[in-house]
Amino acid sequence: MSRSSAGARPRPRRKGAGLLLDLGSHLIDQAVILHGEVESVYAELFAHTVVAEDDFFLACQHSSGVISHVMATSVNGAPGPRARVMGSTGAYVIGRQFDEVSAFSEFESSGDTVGWVVRGETREPGPAVPPSDQSRFYRAVAAALVADDPQAAMPVDPRDAVHVLAVIDAARTSHRARRVVGVLTPGEAP
């Protein structure tokens, strides 16, 4: 069954930037932090309920040689684990966050986000992920803006964000061309 017809019920089309730019940028950023910059990407993108993507799959070839699969959907018929990071010997699964609904109560606990380390049929509690304090980041940005060298003082290298956007651009090109596309981050030699 194709992703575009797998139980998707008709929904009114809304305007918006889409899941690829929203959550996708964070997922790609985490893959880059874990495995290095993305050299090439293959993508399947769908827009079921919004003008932009609300369902996507990316296969990313990283500079480290790792191939990561990054995917998200907002049109899944059953809410499941909030996030999964999967490897060849285990996975880290986040069941839900705060008051979210989850069809997987065995991954839930009261209150905080709970992570589980899952290896085959065994499961053990992983580190809980506390809510982040985003105000620290914005205070660091404000301090950087008045520093002698604002670029060097930024809490995050802006080039990292540019690279993630280059991956998103390459993903859209890949989807249209139906092939693997190289990622060229602006400011780099081709």
Salt bridges, closest charged atoms under 4 A:
GLU37 OE2 - ARG159 NH1 2.49
GLU37 OE1 - HIS163 ND1 3.91
GLU53 OE2 - ARG172 NE 2.80
ASP55 OD1 - ARG3 NH2 2.45
ASP55 OD2 - HIS48 NE2 3.48
GLU100 OE2 - ARG82 NH1 2.49
GLU108 OE1 - ARG96 NE 3.30
GLU124 OE1 - ARG119 NH1 3.62
GLU188 OE2 - ARG159 NH2 2.12
